[in-house]
């Protein structure tokens, strides 16, 4: 038999999420300490950030200035444009190949 799940109140969840915001704290360790799944804690954190209008920091997410955000956005657009260009080049190559049945000579 599995043991019954512990129900956490909203205040308890908030306290656990606040503990997880410390950059020194690992989410995995915190989840093990309170006997909850990492995905549950991650979901609680996401809900917290949505409710408080914040963006998560730490845990691999870095802060960027406005110019860094713009550079990142432009690089993303450039990658997408290059990918589209490469796809179109391949499509032109495929459609321009003749099957040898019709010639213009």
Biopython code that builds the backbone (N, CA, C, O; Angstrom):
import numpy as np
from Bio.PDB.StructureBuilder import StructureBuilder

atoms = [
    (1, "UNK", "N", (0.819, -1.177, 0.000)),
    (1, "UNK", "CA", (0.000, 0.000, 0.000)),
    (1, "UNK", "C", (0.871, 1.251, 0.000)),
    (1, "UNK", "O", (1.925, 1.293, 0.634)),
    (2, "UNK", "N", (0.425, 2.230, -0.696)),
    (2, "UNK", "CA", (1.152, 3.499, -0.699)),
    (2, "UNK", "C", (0.646, 4.357, 0.452)),
    (2, "UNK", "O", (-0.506, 4.255, 0.874)),
    (3, "UNK", "N", (1.533, 5.197, 0.941)),
    (3, "UNK", "CA", (1.116, 6.047, 2.052)),
    (3, "UNK", "C", (0.334, 7.235, 1.509)),
    (3, "UNK", "O", (0.567, 7.665, 0.380)),
    (4, "UNK", "N", (-0.581, 7.765, 2.293)),
    (4, "UNK", "CA", (-1.401, 8.883, 1.808)),
    (4, "UNK", "C", (-0.551, 10.139, 1.606)),
    (4, "UNK", "O", (0.409, 10.391, 2.334)),
    (5, "UNK", "N", (-0.935, 10.908, 0.604)),
    (5, "UNK", "CA", (-0.212, 12.134, 0.306)),
    (5, "UNK", "C", (-0.522, 13.195, 1.345)),
    (5, "UNK", "O", (-1.643, 13.288, 1.844)),
    (6, "UNK", "N", (0.475, 13.984, 1.661)),
    (6, "UNK", "CA", (0.281, 15.080, 2.596)),
    (6, "UNK", "C", (-0.303, 16.255, 1.824)),
    (6, "UNK", "O", (0.162, 16.595, 0.736)),
    (7, "UNK", "N", (-1.302, 16.853, 2.388)),
    (7, "UNK", "CA", (-1.906, 18.038, 1.768)),
    (7, "UNK", "C", (-1.268, 19.272, 2.380)),
    (7, "UNK", "O", (-1.222, 19.420, 3.602)),
    (8, "UNK", "N", (-0.782, 20.146, 1.531)),
    (8, "UNK", "CA", (-0.145, 21.379, 1.978)),
    (8, "UNK", "C", (-1.120, 22.532, 1.836)),
    (8, "UNK", "O", (-1.806, 22.653, 0.821)),
    (9, "UNK", "N", (-1.181, 23.375, 2.848)),
    (9, "UNK", "CA", (-2.021, 24.569, 2.764)),
    (9, "UNK", "C", (-1.330, 25.581, 1.852)),
    (9, "UNK", "O", (-0.155, 25.438, 1.512)),
    (10, "UNK", "N", (-2.079, 26.595, 1.469)),
    (10, "UNK", "CA", (-1.502, 27.626, 0.597)),
    (10, "UNK", "C", (-0.329, 28.324, 1.287)),
    (10, "UNK", "O", (0.662, 28.665, 0.641)),
    (11, "UNK", "N", (-0.444, 28.534, 2.601)),
    (11, "UNK", "CA", (0.637, 29.182, 3.347)),
    (11, "UNK", "C", (1.885, 28.294, 3.362)),
    (11, "UNK", "O", (3.004, 28.789, 3.225)),
    (12, "UNK", "N", (1.692, 26.993, 3.527)),
    (12, "UNK", "CA", (2.830, 26.065, 3.526)),
    (12, "UNK", "C", (3.497, 26.035, 2.151)),
    (12, "UNK", "O", (4.723, 26.037, 2.039)),
    (13, "UNK", "N", (2.677, 26.008, 1.123)),
    (13, "UNK", "CA", (3.228, 26.018, -0.241)),
    (13, "UNK", "C", (4.045, 27.286, -0.481)),
    (13, "UNK", "O", (5.141, 27.239, -1.041)),
    (14, "UNK", "N", (3.493, 28.414, -0.050)),
    (14, "UNK", "CA", (4.180, 29.688, -0.229)),
    (14, "UNK", "C", (5.519, 29.683, 0.499)),
    (14, "UNK", "O", (6.517, 30.173, -0.030)),
    (15, "UNK", "N", (5.544, 29.139, 1.691)),
    (15, "UNK", "CA", (6.782, 29.081, 2.467)),
    (15, "UNK", "C", (7.820, 28.189, 1.775)),
    (15, "UNK", "O", (9.002, 28.532, 1.730)),
    (16, "UNK", "N", (7.382, 27.054, 1.242)),
    (16, "UNK", "CA", (8.296, 26.147, 0.533)),
    (16, "UNK", "C", (8.836, 26.826, -0.721)),
    (16, "UNK", "O", (10.025, 26.722, -1.024)),
    (17, "UNK", "N", (7.967, 27.519, -1.447)),
    (17, "UNK", "CA", (8.402, 28.226, -2.666)),
    (17, "UNK", "C", (9.416, 29.301, -2.305)),
    (17, "UNK", "O", (10.422, 29.461, -2.996)),
    (18, "UNK", "N", (9.164, 30.038, -1.232)),
    (18, "UNK", "CA", (10.114, 31.074, -0.824)),
    (18, "UNK", "C", (11.462, 30.469, -0.454)),
    (18, "UNK", "O", (12.505, 31.060, -0.729)),
    (19, "UNK", "N", (11.444, 29.287, 0.172)),
    (19, "UNK", "CA", (12.704, 28.602, 0.464)),
    (19, "UNK", "C", (13.428, 28.219, -0.827)),
    (19, "UNK", "O", (14.657, 28.256, -0.891)),
    (20, "UNK", "N", (12.658, 27.851, -1.853)),
    (20, "UNK", "CA", (13.261, 27.416, -3.122)),
    (20, "UNK", "C", (13.855, 28.579, -3.910)),
    (20, "UNK", "O", (14.642, 28.356, -4.830)),
    (21, "UNK", "N", (13.492, 29.817, -3.569)),
    (21, "UNK", "CA", (14.003, 30.981, -4.291)),
    (21, "UNK", "C", (15.438, 31.319, -3.910)),
    (21, "UNK", "O", (16.104, 32.072, -4.620)),
    (22, "UNK", "N", (15.919, 30.773, -2.806)),
    (22, "UNK", "CA", (17.296, 30.998, -2.380)),
    (22, "UNK", "C", (18.235, 30.350, -3.397)),
    (22, "UNK", "O", (18.106, 29.157, -3.672)),
    (23, "UNK", "N", (19.178, 31.112, -3.961)),
    (23, "UNK", "CA", (20.063, 30.551, -4.991)),
    (23, "UNK", "C", (20.933, 29.399, -4.480)),
    (23, "UNK", "O", (21.400, 28.578, -5.269)),
    (24, "UNK", "N", (21.148, 29.339, -3.183)),
    (24, "UNK", "CA", (21.984, 28.272, -2.626)),
    (24, "UNK", "C", (21.213, 26.968, -2.465)),
    (24, "UNK", "O", (21.822, 25.907, -2.328)),
    (25, "UNK", "N", (19.888, 27.027, -2.479)),
    (25, "UNK", "CA", (19.056, 25.857, -2.258)),
    (25, "UNK", "C", (18.796, 25.124, -3.565)),
    (25, "UNK", "O", (18.435, 25.739, -4.569)),
    (26, "UNK", "N", (18.979, 23.829, -3.551)),
    (26, "UNK", "CA", (18.689, 22.996, -4.716)),
    (26, "UNK", "C", (17.239, 22.511, -4.616)),
    (26, "UNK", "O", (16.787, 22.080, -3.555)),
    (27, "UNK", "N", (16.533, 22.588, -5.721)),
    (27, "UNK", "CA", (15.121, 22.201, -5.745)),
    (27, "UNK", "C", (14.965, 20.728, -5.395)),
    (27, "UNK", "O", (14.039, 20.348, -4.679)),
    (28, "UNK", "N", (15.866, 19.907, -5.897)),
    (28, "UNK", "CA", (15.800, 18.470, -5.621)),
    (28, "UNK", "C", (15.898, 18.205, -4.115)),
    (28, "UNK", "O", (15.134, 17.404, -3.577)),
    (29, "UNK", "N", (16.829, 18.869, -3.436)),
    (29, "UNK", "CA", (17.001, 18.682, -1.992)),
    (29, "UNK", "C", (15.764, 19.149, -1.224)),
    (29, "UNK", "O", (15.335, 18.500, -0.270)),
    (30, "UNK", "N", (15.210, 20.255, -1.640)),
    (30, "UNK", "CA", (14.027, 20.791, -0.978)),
    (30, "UNK", "C", (12.831, 19.859, -1.171)),
    (30, "UNK", "O", (12.064, 19.628, -0.236)),
    (31, "UNK", "N", (12.675, 19.332, -2.369)),
    (31, "UNK", "CA", (11.577, 18.405, -2.647)),
    (31, "UNK", "C", (11.722, 17.140, -1.804)),
    (31, "UNK", "O", (10.736, 16.637, -1.267)),
    (32, "UNK", "N", (12.936, 16.630, -1.687)),
    (32, "UNK", "CA", (13.165, 15.440, -0.858)),
    (32, "UNK", "C", (12.867, 15.742, 0.609)),
    (32, "UNK", "O", (12.296, 14.909, 1.313)),
    (33, "UNK", "N", (13.247, 16.914, 1.062)),
    (33, "UNK", "CA", (13.041, 17.291, 2.466)),
    (33, "UNK", "C", (11.561, 17.326, 2.834)),
    (33, "UNK", "O", (11.181, 16.904, 3.927)),
    (34, "UNK", "N", (10.724, 17.830, 1.922)),
    (34, "UNK", "CA", (9.289, 17.923, 2.191)),
    (34, "UNK", "C", (8.501, 16.754, 1.592)),
    (34, "UNK", "O", (7.271, 16.734, 1.645)),
    (35, "UNK", "N", (9.220, 15.784, 1.025)),
    (35, "UNK", "CA", (8.617, 14.575, 0.445)),
    (35, "UNK", "C", (7.565, 14.906, -0.608)),
    (35, "UNK", "O", (6.439, 14.409, -0.570)),
    (36, "UNK", "N", (7.961, 15.755, -1.544)),
    (36, "UNK", "CA", (7.106, 16.084, -2.685)),
    (36, "UNK", "C", (7.918, 15.860, -3.956)),
    (36, "UNK", "O", (9.146, 15.787, -3.914)),
    (37, "UNK", "N", (7.230, 15.752, -5.072)),
    (37, "UNK", "CA", (7.906, 15.563, -6.358)),
    (37, "UNK", "C", (8.510, 16.885, -6.820)),
    (37, "UNK", "O", (7.984, 17.959, -6.526)),
    (38, "UNK", "N", (9.612, 16.791, -7.543)),
    (38, "UNK", "CA", (10.257, 17.990, -8.081)),
    (38, "UNK", "C", (9.295, 18.723, -9.015)),
    (38, "UNK", "O", (9.246, 19.953, -9.030)),
    (39, "UNK", "N", (8.535, 17.959, -9.790)),
    (39, "UNK", "CA", (7.586, 18.589, -10.720)),
    (39, "UNK", "C", (6.511, 19.375, -9.964)),
    (39, "UNK", "O", (6.057, 20.417, -10.436)),
    (40, "UNK", "N", (6.107, 18.882, -8.802)),
    (40, "UNK", "CA", (5.124, 19.602, -7.995)),
    (40, "UNK", "C", (5.693, 20.933, -7.519)),
    (40, "UNK", "O", (5.036, 21.970, -7.609)),
    (41, "UNK", "N", (6.916, 20.889, -7.012)),
    (41, "UNK", "CA", (7.554, 22.119, -6.550)),
    (41, "UNK", "C", (7.756, 23.096, -7.703)),
    (41, "UNK", "O", (7.567, 24.301, -7.538)),
    (42, "UNK", "N", (8.134, 22.587, -8.852)),
    (42, "UNK", "CA", (8.312, 23.436, -10.035)),
    (42, "UNK", "C", (6.987, 24.087, -10.429)),
    (42, "UNK", "O", (6.948, 25.262, -10.794)),
    (43, "UNK", "N", (5.905, 23.316, -10.353)),
    (43, "UNK", "CA", (4.580, 23.864, -10.673)),
    (43, "UNK", "C", (4.193, 24.946, -9.670)),
    (43, "UNK", "O", (3.663, 25.985, -10.063)),
    (44, "UNK", "N", (4.448, 24.722, -8.392)),
    (44, "UNK", "CA", (4.154, 25.731, -7.371)),
    (44, "UNK", "C", (4.943, 27.005, -7.634)),
    (44, "UNK", "O", (4.418, 28.110, -7.494)),
    (45, "UNK", "N", (6.209, 26.846, -8.016)),
    (45, "UNK", "CA", (7.045, 28.010, -8.319)),
    (45, "UNK", "C", (6.486, 28.782, -9.510)),
    (45, "UNK", "O", (6.437, 30.012, -9.486)),
    (46, "UNK", "N", (6.066, 28.069, -10.548)),
    (46, "UNK", "CA", (5.502, 28.728, -11.735)),
    (46, "UNK", "C", (4.245, 29.507, -11.367)),
    (46, "UNK", "O", (4.052, 30.635, -11.820)),
    (47, "UNK", "N", (3.399, 28.907, -10.551)),
    (47, "UNK", "CA", (2.184, 29.591, -10.116)),
    (47, "UNK", "C", (2.534, 30.845, -9.306)),
    (47, "UNK", "O", (1.900, 31.889, -9.459)),
    (48, "UNK", "N", (3.534, 30.731, -8.458)),
    (48, "UNK", "CA", (3.970, 31.870, -7.651)),
    (48, "UNK", "C", (4.438, 33.014, -8.547)),
    (48, "UNK", "O", (4.071, 34.170, -8.333)),
    (49, "UNK", "N", (5.251, 32.683, -9.552)),
    (49, "UNK", "CA", (5.768, 33.722, -10.450)),
    (49, "UNK", "C", (4.644, 34.363, -11.249)),
    (49, "UNK", "O", (4.670, 35.571, -11.484)),
    (50, "UNK", "N", (3.657, 33.578, -11.673)),
    (50, "UNK", "CA", (2.530, 34.141, -12.413)),
    (50, "UNK", "C", (1.697, 35.060, -11.524)),
    (50, "UNK", "O", (1.296, 36.144, -11.949)),
    (51, "UNK", "N", (1.437, 34.629, -10.296)),
    (51, "UNK", "CA", (0.607, 35.425, -9.391)),
    (51, "UNK", "C", (1.280, 36.725, -8.980)),
    (51, "UNK", "O", (0.606, 37.733, -8.770)),
    (52, "UNK", "N", (2.597, 36.713, -8.864)),
    (52, "UNK", "CA", (3.310, 37.896, -8.404)),
    (52, "UNK", "C", (3.945, 38.686, -9.541)),
    (52, "UNK", "O", (4.642, 39.670, -9.293)),
    (53, "UNK", "N", (3.717, 38.273, -10.773)),
    (53, "UNK", "CA", (4.225, 39.009, -11.928)),
    (53, "UNK", "C", (5.733, 39.075, -11.979)),
    (53, "UNK", "O", (6.301, 40.059, -12.452)),
    (54, "UNK", "N", (6.390, 38.024, -11.493)),
    (54, "UNK", "CA", (7.839, 38.005, -11.490)),
    (54, "UNK", "C", (8.348, 36.994, -12.498)),
    (54, "UNK", "O", (7.639, 36.083, -12.926)),
    (55, "UNK", "N", (9.602, 37.193, -12.859)),
    (55, "UNK", "CA", (10.289, 36.203, -13.683)),
    (55, "UNK", "C", (11.228, 35.437, -12.780)),
    (55, "UNK", "O", (11.859, 36.027, -11.903)),
    (56, "UNK", "N", (11.335, 34.135, -12.977)),
    (56, "UNK", "CA", (12.254, 33.364, -12.136)),
    (56, "UNK", "C", (13.696, 33.777, -12.376)),
    (56, "UNK", "O", (14.075, 34.138, -13.490)),
    (57, "UNK", "N", (14.494, 33.719, -11.322)),
    (57, "UNK", "CA", (15.915, 34.034, -11.412)),
    (57, "UNK", "C", (16.691, 32.898, -10.790)),
    (57, "UNK", "O", (16.154, 32.114, -10.008)),
    (58, "UNK", "N", (17.953, 32.818, -11.144)),
    (58, "UNK", "CA", (18.788, 31.755, -10.580)),
    (58, "UNK", "C", (18.439, 30.425, -11.203)),
    (58, "UNK", "O", (17.681, 30.368, -12.171)),
    (59, "UNK", "N", (18.977, 29.367, -10.665)),
    (59, "UNK", "CA", (18.711, 28.026, -11.161)),
    (59, "UNK", "C", (18.915, 27.946, -12.675)),
    (59, "UNK", "O", (18.167, 27.255, -13.366)),
    (60, "UNK", "N", (19.925, 28.653, -13.189)),
    (60, "UNK", "CA", (20.245, 28.590, -14.609)),
    (60, "UNK", "C", (19.644, 29.694, -15.449)),
    (60, "UNK", "O", (19.939, 29.783, -16.641)),
    (61, "UNK", "N", (18.808, 30.542, -14.864)),
    (61, "UNK", "CA", (18.202, 31.642, -15.610)),
    (61, "UNK", "C", (18.947, 32.913, -15.230)),
    (61, "UNK", "O", (19.012, 33.273, -14.054)),
    (62, "UNK", "N", (19.511, 33.597, -16.233)),
    (62, "UNK", "CA", (20.306, 34.779, -15.924)),
    (62, "UNK", "C", (19.530, 36.051, -16.217)),
    (62, "UNK", "O", (18.633, 36.080, -17.060)),
    (63, "UNK", "N", (19.900, 37.100, -15.496)),
    (63, "UNK", "CA", (19.299, 38.415, -15.730)),
    (63, "UNK", "C", (19.953, 39.030, -16.953)),
    (63, "UNK", "O", (21.158, 38.886, -17.164)),
    (64, "UNK", "N", (19.149, 39.719, -17.762)),
    (64, "UNK", "CA", (19.684, 40.387, -18.941)),
    (64, "UNK", "C", (19.215, 41.839, -18.941)),
    (64, "UNK", "O", (18.090, 42.149, -18.549)),
    (65, "UNK", "N", (20.106, 42.717, -19.391)),
    (65, "UNK", "CA", (19.720, 44.111, -19.544)),
    (65, "UNK", "C", (18.860, 44.227, -20.809)),
    (65, "UNK", "O", (18.713, 43.266, -21.563)),
    (66, "UNK", "N", (18.309, 45.394, -21.021)),
    (66, "UNK", "CA", (17.446, 45.614, -22.191)),
    (66, "UNK", "C", (18.210, 45.392, -23.497)),
    (66, "UNK", "O", (17.672, 44.807, -24.437)),
    (67, "UNK", "N", (19.453, 45.851, -23.558)),
    (67, "UNK", "CA", (20.224, 45.667, -24.796)),
    (67, "UNK", "C", (20.550, 44.194, -25.009)),
    (67, "UNK", "O", (20.540, 43.712, -26.142)),
    (68, "UNK", "N", (20.839, 43.476, -23.925)),
    (68, "UNK", "CA", (21.113, 42.035, -24.060)),
    (68, "UNK", "C", (19.868, 41.284, -24.515)),
    (68, "UNK", "O", (19.958, 40.346, -25.308)),
    (69, "UNK", "N", (18.704, 41.696, -24.014)),
    (69, "UNK", "CA", (17.455, 41.076, -24.453)),
    (69, "UNK", "C", (17.225, 41.321, -25.938)),
    (69, "UNK", "O", (16.801, 40.426, -26.669)),
    (70, "UNK", "N", (17.514, 42.564, -26.379)),
    (70, "UNK", "CA", (17.320, 42.902, -27.792)),
    (70, "UNK", "C", (18.280, 42.109, -28.671)),
    (70, "UNK", "O", (17.884, 41.602, -29.721)),
    (71, "UNK", "N", (19.544, 41.997, -28.249)),
    (71, "UNK", "CA", (20.530, 41.222, -29.002)),
    (71, "UNK", "C", (20.097, 39.761, -29.079)),
    (71, "UNK", "O", (20.193, 39.136, -30.136)),
    (72, "UNK", "N", (19.622, 39.218, -27.958)),
    (72, "UNK", "CA", (19.158, 37.829, -27.923)),
    (72, "UNK", "C", (17.989, 37.627, -28.894)),
    (72, "UNK", "O", (17.952, 36.646, -29.638)),
    (73, "UNK", "N", (17.037, 38.565, -28.878)),
    (73, "UNK", "CA", (15.883, 38.490, -29.770)),
    (73, "UNK", "C", (16.311, 38.564, -31.239)),
    (73, "UNK", "O", (15.804, 37.817, -32.076)),
    (74, "UNK", "N", (17.242, 39.464, -31.545)),
    (74, "UNK", "CA", (17.709, 39.603, -32.934)),
    (74, "UNK", "C", (18.462, 38.355, -33.401)),
    (74, "UNK", "O", (18.316, 37.930, -34.547)),
    (75, "UNK", "N", (19.264, 37.772, -32.511)),
    (75, "UNK", "CA", (19.966, 36.534, -32.871)),
    (75, "UNK", "C", (18.980, 35.407, -33.133)),
    (75, "UNK", "O", (19.186, 34.597, -34.037)),
    (76, "UNK", "N", (17.913, 35.351, -32.350)),
    (76, "UNK", "CA", (16.890, 34.329, -32.550)),
    (76, "UNK", "C", (16.213, 34.517, -33.911)),
    (76, "UNK", "O", (15.992, 33.551, -34.642)),
    (77, "UNK", "N", (15.887, 35.770, -34.243)),
    (77, "UNK", "CA", (15.264, 36.051, -35.539)),
    (77, "UNK", "C", (16.207, 35.697, -36.685)),
    (77, "UNK", "O", (15.766, 35.185, -37.714)),
    (78, "UNK", "N", (17.506, 35.967, -36.512)),
    (78, "UNK", "CA", (18.482, 35.646, -37.549)),
    (78, "UNK", "C", (18.573, 34.135, -37.757)),
    (78, "UNK", "O", (18.623, 33.668, -38.894)),
    (79, "UNK", "N", (18.594, 33.365, -36.658)),
    (79, "UNK", "CA", (18.630, 31.901, -36.780)),
    (79, "UNK", "C", (17.416, 31.388, -37.541)),
    (79, "UNK", "O", (17.536, 30.521, -38.407)),
    (80, "UNK", "N", (16.231, 31.936, -37.209)),
    (80, "UNK", "CA", (15.008, 31.514, -37.889)),
    (80, "UNK", "C", (15.047, 31.876, -39.372)),
    (80, "UNK", "O", (14.633, 31.077, -40.211)),
    (81, "UNK", "N", (15.538, 33.067, -39.703)),
    (81, "UNK", "CA", (15.610, 33.504, -41.099)),
    (81, "UNK", "C", (16.590, 32.622, -41.876)),
    (81, "UNK", "O", (16.323, 32.257, -43.021)),
    (82, "UNK", "N", (17.728, 32.277, -41.254)),
    (82, "UNK", "CA", (18.702, 31.404, -41.916)),
    (82, "UNK", "C", (18.109, 30.023, -42.161)),
    (82, "UNK", "O", (18.326, 29.428, -43.216)),
    (83, "UNK", "N", (17.361, 29.514, -41.188)),
    (83, "UNK", "CA", (16.728, 28.204, -41.341)),
    (83, "UNK", "C", (15.716, 28.234, -42.479)),
    (83, "UNK", "O", (15.675, 27.317, -43.298)),
    (84, "UNK", "N", (14.896, 29.289, -42.534)),
    (84, "UNK", "CA", (13.927, 29.420, -43.623)),
    (84, "UNK", "C", (14.630, 29.506, -44.970)),
    (84, "UNK", "O", (14.193, 28.886, -45.940)),
    (85, "UNK", "N", (15.725, 30.278, -45.036)),
    (85, "UNK", "CA", (16.487, 30.408, -46.277)),
    (85, "UNK", "C", (17.022, 29.055, -46.730)),
    (85, "UNK", "O", (16.930, 28.710, -47.908)),
    (86, "UNK", "N", (17.581, 28.291, -45.797)),
    (86, "UNK", "CA", (18.133, 26.981, -46.147)),
    (86, "UNK", "C", (17.047, 26.035, -46.652)),
    (86, "UNK", "O", (17.263, 25.272, -47.593)),
    (87, "UNK", "N", (15.884, 26.094, -46.021)),
    (87, "UNK", "CA", (14.766, 25.248, -46.469)),
    (87, "UNK", "C", (14.343, 25.634, -47.876)),
    (87, "UNK", "O", (14.094, 24.764, -48.711)),
    (88, "UNK", "N", (14.260, 26.933, -48.147)),
    (88, "UNK", "CA", (13.870, 27.395, -49.484)),
    (88, "UNK", "C", (14.913, 27.020, -50.539)),
    (88, "UNK", "O", (14.566, 26.682, -51.670)),
    (89, "UNK", "N", (16.189, 27.082, -50.162)),
    (89, "UNK", "CA", (17.241, 26.677, -51.100)),
    (89, "UNK", "C", (17.088, 25.214, -51.477)),
    (89, "UNK", "O", (17.214, 24.852, -52.647)),
    (90, "UNK", "N", (16.818, 24.380, -50.497)),
    (90, "UNK", "CA", (16.644, 22.954, -50.767)),
    (90, "UNK", "C", (15.415, 22.712, -51.630)),
    (90, "UNK", "O", (15.431, 21.878, -52.535)),
    (91, "UNK", "N", (14.343, 23.456, -51.339)),
    (91, "UNK", "CA", (13.122, 23.289, -52.125)),
    (91, "UNK", "C", (13.349, 23.702, -53.573)),
    (91, "UNK", "O", (12.868, 23.031, -54.486)),
    (92, "UNK", "N", (14.070, 24.790, -53.798)),
    (92, "UNK", "CA", (14.366, 25.225, -55.165)),
    (92, "UNK", "C", (15.188, 24.161, -55.884)),
    (92, "UNK", "O", (14.949, 23.853, -57.051)),
    (93, "UNK", "N", (16.158, 23.609, -55.166)),
    (93, "UNK", "CA", (16.984, 22.559, -55.763)),
    (93, "UNK", "C", (16.168, 21.340, -56.152)),
    (93, "UNK", "O", (16.398, 20.748, -57.206)),
    (94, "UNK", "N", (15.217, 20.962, -55.310)),
    (94, "UNK", "CA", (14.384, 19.785, -55.589)),
    (94, "UNK", "C", (13.462, 20.048, -56.772)),
    (94, "UNK", "O", (13.335, 19.204, -57.659)),
    (95, "UNK", "N", (12.813, 21.220, -56.793)),
    (95, "UNK", "CA", (11.848, 21.498, -57.843)),
    (95, "UNK", "C", (12.498, 21.889, -59.166)),
    (95, "UNK", "O", (11.865, 21.775, -60.216)),
    (96, "UNK", "N", (13.741, 22.345, -59.137)),
    (96, "UNK", "CA", (14.380, 22.743, -60.392)),
    (96, "UNK", "C", (15.037, 21.558, -61.096)),
    (96, "UNK", "O", (15.393, 21.665, -62.269)),
    (97, "UNK", "N", (15.200, 20.451, -60.414)),
    (97, "UNK", "CA", (15.767, 19.266, -61.064)),
    (97, "UNK", "C", (14.753, 18.716, -62.056)),
    (97, "UNK", "O", (13.593, 18.486, -61.713)),
    (98, "UNK", "N", (15.191, 18.513, -63.257)),
    (98, "UNK", "CA", (14.320, 17.939, -64.262)),
    (98, "UNK", "C", (14.347, 16.411, -64.152)),
    (98, "UNK", "O", (15.321, 15.817, -63.692)),
    (99, "UNK", "N", (13.275, 15.818, -64.579)),
    (99, "UNK", "CA", (13.254, 14.354, -64.549)),
    (99, "UNK", "C", (13.713, 13.786, -65.889)),
    (99, "UNK", "O", (13.663, 12.572, -66.089)),
    (100, "UNK", "N", (14.158, 14.638, -66.807)),
    (100, "UNK", "CA", (14.713, 14.183, -68.069)),
    (100, "UNK", "C", (13.654, 13.974, -69.139)),
    (100, "UNK", "O", (14.016, 13.657, -70.272)),
    (101, "UNK", "N", (12.396, 14.128, -68.855)),
    (101, "UNK", "CA", (11.348, 13.902, -69.836)),
    (101, "UNK", "C", (11.174, 15.107, -70.760)),
    (101, "UNK", "O", (10.910, 14.961, -71.954)),
    (102, "UNK", "N", (11.326, 16.287, -70.188)),
    (102, "UNK", "CA", (11.121, 17.483, -70.970)),
    (102, "UNK", "C", (12.403, 18.285, -70.981)),
    (102, "UNK", "O", (13.010, 18.527, -69.938)),
    (103, "UNK", "N", (12.814, 18.699, -72.185)),
    (103, "UNK", "CA", (13.995, 19.545, -72.319)),
    (103, "UNK", "C", (13.666, 20.746, -73.155)),
    (103, "UNK", "O", (12.748, 20.700, -73.973)),
    (104, "UNK", "N", (14.384, 21.804, -72.972)),
    (104, "UNK", "CA", (14.131, 23.032, -73.715)),
    (104, "UNK", "C", (15.085, 23.143, -74.910)),
    (104, "UNK", "O", (15.152, 24.216, -75.511)),
    (105, "UNK", "N", (15.791, 22.143, -75.268)),
    (105, "UNK", "CA", (16.731, 22.254, -76.370)),
    (105, "UNK", "C", (16.151, 21.845, -77.681)),
    (105, "UNK", "O", (16.839, 21.890, -78.701)),
]
sb = StructureBuilder()
sb.init_structure("model")
sb.init_model(0)
sb.init_chain("A")
sb.init_seg("    ")
for serial, (resi, resn, name, xyz) in enumerate(atoms, 1):
    if name == "N":
        sb.init_residue(resn, " ", resi, " ")
    sb.init_atom(name, np.array(xyz, "f"), 0.0, 1.0, " ", f" {name:<3s}", serial, name[0])
structure = sb.get_structure()
